[in-house]
């Protein structure tokens, strides 16, 4: 939801209810003096004023099938209004009315002192009125008068001042009378003020009922009266609730300055992660006069929400399909972004305070995210050994430490230089902790590795703690110790699961147990199984009977399970810095990943402002080679290498690099306004220059490979995006003019759209027509990262980071929604 405008009316006072006329897009406000005021939401003006009631107006309803409005008041009058705000029918019941609702488009349910009264609706007005007063059906399950009503499909819900919550249903198909089927006494400690049905737009089963009360609590129930969640923390009584089906959020008003937004599926307050709440909080702080939000109304036909305040204001929001879905706040500006592409999805950001932060969904909540800072450990001997026991003999402890050091590569936090030179400037002990803000981040899905670069040219490789360096030994161990009807995979998982330890402060700390269990211990005991049940529910189970299956078959079964679910088991392990690769003198400006299938080698390509390109072996954590110019190439200006080295491969500083697997080529751009294309090889001398050409009128900032068109894509300081042919290098295929400077560039992985971070806007261009098909606005400062994710939610989303300190998600553009903005 996006805030639209606020309307001020000096005569608007003592309002009690608000409703939206979806036919004329008007907001009808019922006041305590019996008057009804209508406001045009398009022009923000007063449309009409009428006073047909003589008492407080308690409810205004919209009768959609007849395009009419219905108002009920404490004076016992029911008035039917035409779409032009003319009273066409008036019925007096002779007793106060406290609420009303339309049930199944056929009946009008009225709350009175006598109970719930069900009046059949007569759209043809055959008896002179729109309701049949002689066929009324009354039910009174409450001990006090009924204060609120709600309906959904074939059910009606009522809440009374006695705190009782009642659910009515049709017990027989041939009967038209509703009967109370669930009566929940003392559902609240005080009277129930409002009831809201939270029904999912697509799923019929995901339906919840929310009740708000004078006791300052909101409770969420199932359709059969089972309590799911209780939401507290409100300062005043609950005065209004609205469920937004498109965002699946419950908006709550409690006579406070801000609206509380709750996820009804989990019962958690998600206002902090919702852009509408964040912007409204900013507007509220800047407002000259403070107001309290009292009543709300939502129209699912217009997708508009209207709220009424206590000082003559009407606030209204509208649903923007191009708006931000989730807004994750951070305290610091964000420099870079990396996202995993498998479940569970993790977000990694680098901020201006030299921290790498990992973001993960908080349990089953789809909005709330938990963050965790990744802490650098300088040396292996200084790192804490989580599984070490002080009661163990020194020989066993030394054996475990030696095993861990064997599994840790020799390059763990030790610098590797391309020319073998080491100076005081590159001293590992004195400068490794002087970290700078992360400038580039790359997540490698195949090996679960996070690559982080900083301004000093240092590359950090973060990965999951691989305690199963030799899974065959573990599989054999657990196959030998497996009991009857036990699960080998569960045993492996039990030994590799993180432990949750409570510190004195009460905060749960995840620790790591990598020591193999003693042979005398039973691995699959009841405590171990129960403690790992929460994580193992995501994984299928395969049961192996050790009494009837041969040992080799059991070992093979354990290895099969390990290979199948290694990804999930690794995600459950710790995350630590595996390598520090130091081969560049200055800032690393470009990264890309290459998998050599023939040599089964995982390769990282890095480019820097020092005009060098280096290839790294990610499994060994070592340098492979440095790209070298051929002797036939022209000498680079101010080259300082010996004539046999030729490691400077561009005239200006390299700003970005990209790899094409189809052509086995790398392309890198430079500040000399040129684009270079070379053949890729792990041998630096075989990386021959294919073509070099002038590509932009100024510095070339970024380069990407387009699989959809098999072309190179570049962006420059001149504010243009250019597409270059890969077959005929140097041939320009298209030019896209951007209205703002370009900070980031990437490709939509489904349709091949060009995603551009232009200033604070996310712009989407069609490479075929070179036209902008969509634009997303919401960030306050420059966007620094874009990622196209398929697994963060059910639908594909774009994820962006910015200097304003927010991570925002946007619904991905599809062909059906790619309309010019």
N, C-alpha and C positions, 0 to 999 in steps of 0.2 A: 504494500500500500504506500502511496506517495501523497504527501500533504499538498492540497490544492490551494485553499484560501480560507480566510476567516471573514465572517460577515458580522457587522456591528449594527445593532438596532437599539436605540435608547429606550424604546417602549417595550422591548422584550424583557420581561421580568416575571418572576414567580412561575417559571416554566416547570412542567411536571412530566411531560412525555414528548417524544419526537418520533416521527415516522416519515418515510420517503415515498412520495407518489411517483412510481416508476413510469407512469403514463406520460406525465408532463414534466418529469424531472424537477420535482419541487420537494421541499422539506416542510412538513406540516408540524407545527409546534402547538401542543395543548398546554394551556396555562391554568393556574389555580383559580383564576377569576371566571373560568368557564369559556374564555375566548380561545379561538384557534387562529393562528397566524401562518400564512403560507409564504415561502421564500423561493425565488427562482435561483437554482444552483448555478446556472450558466452565467447569469448577469449579476448575481449577488445583490438582488434588490427584493424589497417587500412586494409580494404579488397581491395578497388580499388579507382581509381581517374579518372574521365573523364571530358572532357571539350568540349561538343558539342554545348553549347549555347554561344552566343557572348555578352550577357547582363545579368543583374541580374535575378537570378532564383527566381520566386515569389511563386511557389507552386509545390509540388511533391505529386502525388496521387498513391494509390495502387488499381489496377484493379483486384479484387480478383477472379472474375470468369475466367479470362484468365491468372492469375498468372503473370501479367505484371505491370510495373510501368510507370507512365505518368508524364512528367515534362513540365512546361510552364514557359516562361521567358518574360522579358520586351522587348526582341527583336522580339516578335511576333511568336516564334517558339513553336510548340507542338511536343514533342519527345516521342515515345513509346519505352520502354526498356524491354528486356527479363529479366527473373529471374537471368540470369548470367551477367547482367549489360552491355548488348550489345544493341546499338541503332538499332532498326529494322524498324522504320518508322519516318519520319520527315515531318511536314507540316508547312508552313509559311502562316500566315494570313495577313501579310503586315501592321499590326498596333499593338501597345503595348498591352500586356495582363497583367492584374493586379491580377487575381485570376481565379481558375477553380475548378469544383466539378463534380462528377459523379452522375447523377440523375437516380434513379430507374434501375440501371444497363444497361440502354438502351441509355442514352444520356450523352454527355459531355457538360456542361454549362461553358461558358467562359465569364469573365468580361472584357470588353474593353471600349474605349471611346464612342463607338456607343451604348453601353448598354449590356444587357445579350444576348449572342448568344447560341442557343441550336443546337448542332450538333448530329445527330443520330450516334450511334456507330455501326461499322460493324466488328464483331469479325472474320469473314471469309476473310476479306480483298478482297472483290470481285472487288472493284473499284481501287485497288492498294493502298488504305489507310485504316486505321482503323476508320476513320470518313468520313461521306458523306458531303463534303463541299458544294455540290449543293443543299442540302435540309436543309439549315440553316434557323432558325427562330429567328428573332431579336425582343427584347422588350426593350424599353428605358423609364422607368418611372422616372428616376433620373434627376436632374438638373446639376449634376456633374458626373465625372466618378465613376464607381463602384469599391470599394476597397476590399470587402469581400463577399464570397458566402458560403452557406450551404444548404444541402438537407436532407429531411426526408420523407420516404414513397412517397406520391404523392404531396409533397410540396417542393418548393425551396424558400430560403430566401436570400435577398441581402441587403447590407449596402453600402451607398455611402459616398463620401467625403462631401456631402451637409448635412449629418446627417439624411438622410431619410432611413427608414427601410421599405422594401417592401416584401410582401408575395405573391407567385405565386401558382396557383392551376389549375387543369383541370376543366373547367366549364361544358364540355360535355363529356360523356363517349366515343363517337365515334371519338372525336377529340384527337390529340396527341400534340396540342400546348397549352402551359401554358400561363395563363393570370394573370396579377396583380389583386388580389381581395382585398388586404388591403394595403394601402399606408399611413404610419405614418410619416408625415412631422415633422421635428425638434424632432425626437426621441432622438437625442443627440445634445449637443451644438456644437459638432465638428464632424469630419469625423469618421465613424465606421470602426475600424481596423480589428475586428474579430467577427465571429458568431459561436456559438456552440449550438448544439441540445442536450438537456438534456432529454433523454428518459429512463423511468424506464424499468428495465430488464424484469419485469413480467407484469406490468400494462400498457396497451396502453393509458389509459386516463391521467396518470400522466406524461405529456410531457410539457417541458418548453423550451423556446428559450432564450439564453443569448447573449447579445451584449456588446462588449467592444469598447471604443472610446478613441480618443485623449483627451476628456474632463475629463479623469481619473475617469470615472464611468462605472460600469457594471450594466446593466438593464436586468431584467428577465421578459419575456413576455409569454403570452399564445399563443397557435398555431393560434389563430385568431387575434392577435395583441393587446390584452389587457395587460396593464402594471401591473405586480404583485409587483415587488420589485425593488428598486434602491440601489445598493451597492456603497458606497463611502469610502473615507479614503485612497486612493492610492496616492503615491507620484509622480508617473510618468504615462505615457500613457499605456493603456492596450495593450500588445504585443502578448499574446497568452492565450488560454483557452482550457481545456480538461475536459470532463465529464467522471467520472469513474462510470460505471453502477453498478458494484458489491457493491460499497460502497455508491452510490447515492450522490456523492460529486462533486463539480465543482472546479477544480484547476485553478488558475489564476496567470499568470506571468505579471509583470508590470515593468520590468527592475529594480527589487529590489533584495536584497540578499536572500530573502526567498519567498516561494510560499504561496499565500493566498488561503485558502480552505473555500468554501462557501457552505452552504446547500441551494440548489435552491428552495426547498419547502417553506422555511421561509425567505430566503435572509439574513441570519445571518452568520457572520464570525465564523467558528468553528475550526480555526487553533489551538487554545489553547487546544482543547479537542481531537486532532488527534495525534496519536503517530508518524506518518510519519513527521508531521510538527515539533513536539517537538524534535525528534532526528536530523532532518536536521538543526534545529536552534543550537543544541549543536555542530554538526559538523562544521557549519559555523563559530561559535565563536572560535573553535580550529584551523581553517584553517590559514595557514601562509599568503595566498593571498586572498583578498576579491574579489568576483565575483558578477556579476549581471545575473539573469536568464532572458533570452529574449524570447525564442521560445520553444514550447512544442508540442509533438505528442503522441497519445495514440493508441495502437492496442488492440481492444477488442478480437481478436483471440488469441493473445499471452498474453494478460493481462499485458502488459508492457508499461510504460510511459517513454519517453525520453525527457530531457530538455537540451537546448544548452545555454551556458554562453558566456560572452563577452571576456573571457581570455583563449580560446582554450580548454575548458572542455566540456565533454558530461556527464550528470548525468542521470542515469536510475534507475527506481523503478519497482518492480514487485508485483503482487497481491499474498499475502500469505494467503491461507485459514485457516492456523493455527495461523495467526497473531492476534494482538489485534484489536478489533473492535472500542472501545472507550477508551480513556485514560484521566481520570479526574484528574487534578493536584491539589495538596494541598501543603501548605507551610510547613507542619510538618509531621514527620513520624507517621504512623498509627499503633495502637496497636491491634485493634479489629474491628469486622464488624458484623452488623446485617441488614437484609433486609426483608421488608414486602413482602408477597406473594400474595397480592391482588392489584388491580388497585385503585388509583394511587400508583405506586411503590415508596417507600421511602428507602433511604440508610442511615444507621447510622454508624458513625465511631468514634472511640475514639483515640485521638492523644496523643503525648508525653507531651503536655502542659496542660493536665488534662481537655480537652474540649470534649464534646460530640457534634458532628456536624451532622446535618440532611441535606441530599442531596435530591433534587427533580428536576424532569425535568422542564425546563424552558418553559412553555406553550406547544405549539405543536411541539417544536423542539425535535428531537430524539437524539441529541448529546449533547447539552448544558445543564448543570446542575446548579441550584442555591443552595447555602449552607446557613445554618442558625445555629448558635450556640445555644445550649440549656443552659439556664442560671438557676442556682440553686437559689431558694429563701429559706432562712434559716427558717423563722418563718411565720406563717399565718398572724400575726398582722403586720408584716413588708411588706407583699406582697401587691402590688397595686391592688385596686379594680377598674377594668376598667369601670364598669357601674355606679359607684357612681357619683352622681350629687351634686355639691356644693349648688345648690339652693333647694335641698330637705330638709324637716324638719328632725331634728335629730332622731325623733322617727321612721320615715320610713327608714332612713339610718341604724339605729341599727337593725331594723327588717330584712333588707336585709343581713346584716353581720351575724346575728344569723342564718338565713336560710343557708347561705353559710357554716358556721361552722358546722351546723348539717349534711350537705352533705359531709363534709370532715371527714374522719376517724380519730379516736383519735391518731393513730400512725403516723400522718403526720409529718415527720421529727423528730420523737422521737425515741430513741434507745430502742430495745427490746433484752434482753439478755436471753440466754438459761437457765441459772441457777439463774436468778434474781439478780445477783450481779452487782453493779455499782461502778466503781472506778473513780479516777480523769482522768485516761487514756481514759476512755470512756465517758467523760463528753460531753453532746450533745451541750452545748453552746460554749465551748472552742475549740472543734476539728471538728465540722461538716463542717466548711469551709476550713479546711486543706485537700483539695482533692488531691488524687494521680491519676496517669494515669489509665484510665479504662482498666482492664485486660480481662474481659469477658463481652460479650453482648449477649442477647437472646431476640428475638422478638416472642411474643406469639400472634398468629393471631386470635385466638378465642375471645380474650377480648381486642385486640389492646393495648398491654402493652409491653413496652420496659424495660428489666431488664439490669442494668449496675452495674458491680462490680469493686471495686478498690483494691489496695494492702493492705488497712487497714482492709479488711473484711466487709466493708459497702456495702449494696445492695440497689441501688436506683431503684424504680419502676416509670417509666414515662408513662403517658397515656394521652388520649385526655380529654379535659374538658367536663365532662358529666353534662351539665346544666339541662338535662331532668332526674333528679333523680326519678321523678314520672311522667312518660309520660302520665298517665291517666288524671291527672289534666290539663296538657297542651292540650291534645286532646279535653277534655270537654270544655275548655276555647275557643279554636278556633272553635269548632263546634257551640258554642253559638254565636260567633261573625262572623261566615261565612255568606257572602252575596250571593245573587243569582249569579249562574255561577262562583263561586269562587272556589279556589283549597285549600283544607285543608292542604295538604302536602306543598303547596307553602307558606302558612301562617306559618307553623311550621319552614320551612326553613328560612323564612324571619326573624323570631325572633332569630334563632340560628346562623345566618351567621356572620362571622367576618366583622368588619367595616374596610375600607381602609382609613386611615387618612394621610394627607400630613403634614409632619413636615416642619419647616422652611428650613431645608437643601434640601428639595425636595424629600426625600426618603419616600416611602410609608410604613406605619407601620400598621400591622394588629392588630386590637383591637377587644375586645369581648363584646357583648351585651347580658347579660343573665337576665336582668330585664324584667318581663312580661309587655306588653304594657298596658296602661290605658284603662279601658272599653270604654271611650268616643272616643278613637282613632280608626280609621279604619285601620285594619292591612294590608289588601290587596289593598292599594292605588297604584296609577300608579308609584310613585317614588320607593316604596319598591319593586314592581315587576320588574321594570327595573334594579334596582341595583343588584338584585339576579339572573338576567337572565343568566349571564355568567356561574354561577355555576350550575344552575338548568338545563342547556341543557344536562347534563349528565344523568339526572334522568327522567324516564317516568312520565307522569302526569295523574292524575285521577280527573275528574271534578265531583263535588257533588253539586246538586241543593238544597239549604237549604229550599226552599219554598215547595218542594214536598217530601222530605225525612224526616223521623222521626228523632228526636234527637239521640236516641240510635243507629240508623243505621249510622248516621253521625259520632258519637263518635267511633263506631266500624271501620268505614272506615278510620278515622284518625289514629287509633291504628294500623290497618293493614299496612297503608303506613309507619308509623313510624318503625314498625318491619322490613319491607322490605328494607327500605333505611337508616336505622340507621347507617350502616357502612359508607355511603357517607357523612351523616350529621356530624358524628363524625370526619371524616377526614377534614371537613371544619372548625372544632372548634380549639381552642387553644391546645397546647401541654405543659404539665407541670408535675412536679414531684409530684406524688400522695403519695408515701410512701418512708420512709427510714427504711430498715430492718437491724438491727445491732445485729448479733448473733454470729459472728465469731471473733476470736482474731486476725487472720492474713489473708493473701490473700485468697480470694475465687477462687478456682481452677476449679470448675465444677458446671454446671447448667443444669437442665432439667425440663420439664413441664409435669404434669400429670393432666388429667381430670377424676375425679371420677363421673361417670354417675349416680350411685345410690344416692349419697349424693349431686349431682349437685354442686361439689366443684372444684375450680381451685387451683391446688397445685403446688408450686415451690419447687424443691429439690436443695439444695445447699451443696457443699462439699468444704472443705478448707484444708489448710496446717496444721491446728490445729487438724486434724484427726477426725473431727466430721462431721456428716451428719444431716442437719436440714430440716424439712418440714415447709412450710409457706402457709397460706391462703391468696391468692392474692386479693380476694374481700374484706376481712376485714383488710388486711395489718397486720396480727398478726401471731405469731409463733404457730405452731400446736404441734410439739413435736420434740425431738432429738432422733436419732437412738441410741439404747443401746444394748450392747452385752449381750448375755445370760450368765447366771452364769456357764453354762457348757463349754463355750468357754475359751480358754487359756487367761491368763492375759496379757495385753499389756505391753511392756517394758516401765518403768518409768511412770506408770499411777499414777496420782495425785488425782483422784476422790476418794470419799468414796466407800466402797465395794458395795453399792447398786446402784451406778450410772452407771458405765461402759459405758461412752460416747465416749471413744477412740476406734475406730473400725478398726484400722490398725496399723501395726508396724511402717510404715514410713508415710511421708506426702502424703496425697491424691492429685493426680494430675488431675483426671478427673472422671466424673460420667455419666452414661447413663441409660435410662429406656426402658424396653421392655413391651409394652402394651399387646402383645399376651401372654406373660408368667407371667405378673405382677411381674417382677423382676427388680432389679437395679444391675448394675455392676459398680464397681469403681476400679481404678488402683492406685498403690502407688509406692513410690520410693524404697520400699523394694523388687521390682521386682515381686510382686504378683498381681494377679487379684482376686477380691472378688465378689461373687454373693450372693445377699440376696433377700428374699421375701419382696415385698413392702407393707407397711401398714402405715396409719396415726398414728397408735399407735407405738411409738418407740420400745417398748418391744416385739412387734410381728414381727419385721423385722429380722427374723431368718437367720442366715448364712447358705446358701445352700452348697457352696463349695469355697475353697480357694486353689489356686495352683500357682506354680512358672511358669511365662509365658514368661519372657524375661531374657536375660543375661545383666542385668542392670536395670535402672529405666524404668518403664512403663509410657509412657507419655500421651496417649489418649486411649479412649475406645468408640466404637460405636456399635449400634445394627443394623444388616443387615436384613431387612425384606425379601429380595429376597431369602436369603439362610437360614433364621432363625438361625443366628449364631452371635457370638460376634467377633468384630474386634478390634485389639489392635495394637499400634505402640510403639516402644521402643527406648531407647537410643542406642541400638546396631545396629540401622539402618535397622530393619526388620519390616514387617507388618505381623501379624499372625491372622489366622481365627480359631476360637474355636467353637466346637459344643455346642449348647445350650441344647441338650438332654443328651449327655454324657459329662458333664462338665470336663474340663481338657484334652479332646481329641483334638489334633491339626489337623485341616483339611488341611491347606495350609500355606506356608511361602513365602513371597515376599521380595526379597533382593532389597534395594534401594541404589543408588549410592551416595546419600548425606543424611545428617541428616534431620529428618522429623520435621517440625514445626507445621503442621496442617493436619487434616485428616477428610474427610467427604465422603458421599455416593451420587452418582448420583441417583436422584429420579425416573428416567425413565427406565434406563437399569441396574442399580445396579453397575456401574463402581465405582472403588475406586479412589477418587480424593485426591492427595497427594501434599502438599506443601513441596518440597525438595529443600532447599536452595532458589534460586531465580526462580526456575522452577515449573510449574504446570504439574505434571505427572499424567497420567490416566492409571490404571491397570485393566485388566480383571480378576475378582476373579476366573473364571473357569480355565483359562490357566495360571494365575499368570504372564502374560507377559504385558509389557508396550505397549499400543496401540496408545498412542499419548503423545506428549510433547509440551508445550507452553512456549516459552521464550520471555522475554520482560522487566521483572522487573530487576532493578539493585541491589536490596538488598533482604533480606529475606522476604518471603511472610508470612503474619500474619493471614489471613482469607480467606475462600473460601465459596461461596454460589451458589447454583444452582437455578436460577430464570427462571420462565416461562412467566412472564408478563412484564418484562422490555422492551422487543421488541417482535415482532411477533414470532420469533424463540427463543428457549431456549438458555440461555447464562450462562456461569460461570462468577462470579464476584469475583475478588481478590483484597486484599489490601496488602501493603508492607511498609517496613521501608523507602523506597525511596520516600514516600509521594504521590503515585499515586494509584488511583482506576482504574483497567483495567477490561474490559469485553472481553470474548472469546466465540466464537460460541460453543455450547455444542456438545459433541461427540455423534454420532448416530451409528447404526450398519452398515450403508452404508459407513460411513466415518471413521470407526475404523480400520484404516490400520496401521500396525506396523511402527513406525518411525525409 
